Amino acid sequence: MSDAAADPAPKKGVDLGALAHAIAGVCALVLGGLMYSRPWARELFALLMIVAAASAVYFSWKHSAWVTGHWLAMVPVFGVMLGYIGWQWGFTLAYVTLWIAFTHFVIRGIQSTRPAGAGSDG
């Protein structure tokens, strides 16, 4: 018999943190697309990128979870900073890397809904 506690059962229902993260991601993607035709959208996009970076650092620190994904969340912020110092391609870098992050988020979400071992051939 093992003294180790069993893993708690997974929570049922909607993960509100993940839902908020997804909504913010979709809003940032829309604003990023609009920033090429609407000047006000660039400012909101930049603000969302800064909030995302700050929250990634905060949650990494709070939960001692310094994962690669949280560090990669800083790349769009770096692009925004480059854009504001005069290199306009920085905003495009931010937008492209946000799409990469969002695609990864969606793929991981789909993978998490599959039973363990599903889709493997051997």
PyMOL commands that set and color helices and strands:
alter all, ss='L'
color gray80, all
select helices_A, chain A and resi 16-34+39-62+68-72+74-84+89-113
alter helices_A, ss='H'
color red, helices_A
deselect
rebuild
show_as cartoon
